[in-house]
Amino acid sequence: MSTEDAERTDSGVSPHAVAEFLAHGPVPTHLTDLLCRLVQRDSSAVAVVDKDAHGRSIEVTRGELWLRTRALAEDLRLRGIGEGDRVAVWLPNWSDSLAWQFAAAARGALVIGINTRYNVDEVEHVLRRARPKVVALAHDFHGLDLIARLRDAVSRSEVTPSVAVVAGPGARTPDLTGYDVGAGAWTYGDTSNPPPLPAVAANPLVVAFTTSGSTGMPKLAAHRAAGVLSHAVADASAIGISESDVVLCALPLTGVFGYNTAMAGLAAGALCVFEPVFDADAVLDDMAARSVTHVVGGDDLVLRLAETWRDTPRDLSAWRWWGVADFQGRSRELAAWARDEFGTSTSGVYGSSELFALTSLWPADEPPPVRWVGGGRVVHDGIEVRVADPATGDTVELGREGELQFRGPNVVDAYLGDDQAMDRARTGDGWFRSGDLGTLVADGVFAYVCRMGDALRLRGFLVDPAEIETRLADHPAVHTAKVVGIPDTDGATIAIAFVVAVDGRSTDPRELRGWCAEGLARFKVPHTVHVVDAMPTTSGTNGTKIRAVTLREWASQRHR
């Protein structure tokens, strides 16, 4: 064992590597320590660019964020928030979201992010599972009546939090009338002389993310402070973010994808450009004006940017790296576009609410198209990955498909409101079952294939539907493609494809099947191709995904 190995922290990250990366003193020991060290280095440096209600940029320095965090931590103390308590944060991408995370962590409390798109049922579910004492609520954001939704959710759940009303960037303190749902309403903002932060409890749970609910009701996957901090530092180092870089934060911080991106940017001391509302023109303007170097997001997000950029090009030559999740089957095409236009290097990434986003990514020397698919090398040595046979649970050899399983500080520490969920999620020897199909390429390096439930068994062969989708999307008349499997009359699975045509182009399903036959093995050619006006989608905290469940229903109805 080397000296460096012997000195690895519990997170699995080498202290020497981290200290060299941060280059400004010892490794931070908790979240507020990270923010404090940024302030000590340069309190006047801009940490975040906010947007006010009129779309104007407001720069927030490290020092301002630090004072706001200390003031809010004191307000939380006065309202009885302490170790083990839960705080729900129902805010868009405002710097206030960071202040709430750091202040809650300073009190030993846990933050649950609520997406501004959530409706009453989803908020009720969060209230029942997490039972927060406080809900931080955005005032007058984007015309949304969030307080009405909260009031309905409180009446259904019989959980009554106090409401902390957040005005938003550049806004005045709001009138609190109408915000009390039974336990009082309050606001904060006096940062003139906040007291120092208290000593932090040993490694408390600090954040929980709502899972996708693909296998039942959404769960609230909670993580401890040490895991969040070690992952932020490791992500920044693996991605190559430096203090001179600019990170686009367009995905909601309430979701794991947006949260981990922002935390990596902060860990590196980079500038984070927050987008509270996604408007492609405004985002492109910000990318050009701020010389954004790093973007993290699904192909759905960059597809909208690419389509808008082609109408009105901007100078995005500073854009150096894109970490992509493939939600629409367009990653390869968009990665080539970004490379050819701006010299951008794209890497497929992997993650989930239970494992953190940006759990892995491909190194820059991995050639495309392999570099553009999900997976890669885990971002630090404390994360272990193996592939197991779904039927037997036995570990399989390199290159053979099976369930991706993980162990390490990035793995979920608790499911709020469901104590038995952790037992169901782990194997007998303590590995987390991801529910994802993949292959191990080398030690700590893997390729993501698909969700195990989405894999198609066609004529005895296990097929990733993305392979068929990519072939369809390569046709010049196809804008988007999605493939699902349904049982045929004899019980065997058949592949059914749905495509959305490029505007103004006509498509013949028979021609598209022929196109697939020219590039795919015969058994992979879809049984039927349906041309639809639009895909059924769901907008979550990490991006817009196509609803495969709905497509399976459509396929079954049309196959009768």
NORWONOR-V928223 format. One record per residue. RES is the residue in one small letter. D_LAST is the distance of its C-alpha to the last C-alpha in whole Angstrom. Layout:
RES/D_LAST  RES/D_LAST
//
This chain:
m/63  s/64  t/66  e/63  d/60  a/63  e/63  r/59  t/58  d/56  s/53  g/54  v/55  s/58  p/61  h/63  a/60  v/59  a/63  e/63  f/60  l/61  a/64  h/66  g/67  p/65  v/62  p/61  t/60  h/58  l/56  t/59  d/61  l/59  l/60  c/63  r/64  l/62  v/65  q/68  r/67  d/67  s/66  s/66  a/63  v/60  a/57  v/55  v/54  d/53  k/51  d/53  a/51  h/52  g/51  r/54  s/55  i/57  e/58  v/59  t/61  r/61  g/64  e/62  l/59  w/62  l/64  r/61  t/59  r/63  a/63  l/59  a/60  e/63  d/61  l/59  r/62  l/63  r/60  g/60  i/57  g/58  e/57  g/54  d/53  r/49  v/49  a/46  v/46  w/44  l/46  p/44  n/46  w/50  s/52  d/53  s/50  l/52  a/55  w/53  q/52  f/55  a/57  a/54  a/55  a/59  r/58  g/56  a/53  l/50  v/48  i/44  g/43  i/41  n/39  t/40  r/36  y/35  n/35  v/36  d/34  e/34  v/38  e/38  h/37  v/39  l/42  r/41  r/41  a/44  r/46  p/48  k/51  v/51  v/48  a/50  l/48  a/48  h/50  d/49  f/46  h/44  g/44  l/42  d/43  l/43  i/46  a/44  r/41  l/43  r/45  d/41  a/41  v/44  s/44  r/41  s/42  e/45  v/46  t/49  p/50  s/53  v/52  a/53  v/53  v/53  a/54  g/53  p/55  g/58  a/57  r/60  t/59  p/57  d/58  l/57  t/56  g/53  y/52  d/53  v/50  g/53  a/55  g/56  a/56  w/58  t/58  y/60  g/61  d/65  t/66  s/69  n/70  p/68  p/69  p/68  l/65  p/65  a/65  v/61  a/60  a/59  n/56  p/54  l/50  v/50  v/46  a/43  f/40  t/36  t/34  s/30  g/29  s/26  t/26  g/27  m/30  p/32  k/35  l/39  a/40  a/44  h/46  r/50  a/52  a/53  g/50  v/49  l/53  s/52  h/49  a/50  v/53  a/51  d/49  a/51  s/53  a/50  i/49  g/52  i/53  s/57  e/59  s/59  d/55  v/53  v/49  l/47  c/45  a/42  l/40  p/41  l/43  t/41  g/39  v/40  f/39  g/42  y/44  n/45  t/45  a/48  m/50  a/50  g/51  l/54  a/55  a/56  g/58  a/56  l/55  c/52  v/50  f/48  e/46  p/45  v/42  f/40  d/41  a/41  d/44  a/46  v/45  l/46  d/49  d/50  m/49  a/52  a/54  r/54  s/54  v/51  t/51  h/48  v/44  v/42  g/38  g/34  d/33  d/32  l/36  v/37  l/35  r/36  l/39  a/39  e/37  t/40  w/43  r/42  d/43  t/46  p/47  r/49  d/52  l/50  s/52  a/53  w/49  r/49  w/47  w/43  g/41  v/37  a/34  d/31  f/29  q/27  g/28  r/31  s/33  r/35  e/35  l/37  a/39  a/40  w/41  a/43  r/45  d/45  e/46  f/48  g/49  t/47  s/46  t/42  s/41  g/38  v/39  y/37  g/37  s/36  s/37  e/38  l/40  f/41  a/40  l/42  t/42  s/42  l/43  w/43  p/47  a/48  d/49  e/45  p/44  p/41  p/38  v/38  r/40  w/38  v/35  g/35  g/38  g/41  r/44  v/45  v/47  h/50  d/51  g/51  i/47  e/46  v/42  r/41  v/38  a/37  d/34  p/31  a/31  t/35  g/37  d/39  t/40  v/39  e/41  l/41  g/38  r/36  e/33  g/33  e/33  l/35  q/38  f/41  r/44  g/47  p/48  n/45  v/43  v/42  d/45  a/44  y/41  l/42  g/42  d/40  d/43  q/40  a/38  m/40  d/40  r/37  a/37  r/39  t/40  g/43  d/45  g/44  w/42  f/39  r/36  s/34  g/30  d/30  l/30  g/33  t/36  l/39  v/41  a/45  d/47  g/45  v/43  f/39  a/36  y/33  v/30  c/27  r/26  m/26  g/22  d/21  a/22  l/20  r/20  l/20  r/21  g/23  f/25  l/25  v/24  d/25  p/22  a/25  e/26  i/23  e/23  t/27  r/26  l/24  a/27  d/29  h/28  p/30  a/28  v/26  h/27  t/25  a/22  k/20  v/18  v/16  g/14  i/11  p/11  d/9  t/9  d/13  g/13  a/15  t/14  i/13  a/15  i/13  a/16  f/16  v/20  v/22  a/25  v/28  d/30  g/31  r/29  s/26  t/23  d/21  p/18  r/19  e/23  l/22  r/20  g/23  w/25  c/24  a/24  e/28  g/28  l/26  a/26  r/23  f/21  k/21  v/20  p/16  h/13  t/12  v/15  h/14  v/17  v/18  d/21  a/22  m/21  p/21  t/24  t/26  s/30  g/32  t/35  n/35  g/33  t/30  k/27  i/23  r/21  a/19  v/17  t/16  l/14  r/13  e/11  w/10  a/9  s/6  q/6  r/6  h/4  r/0
//
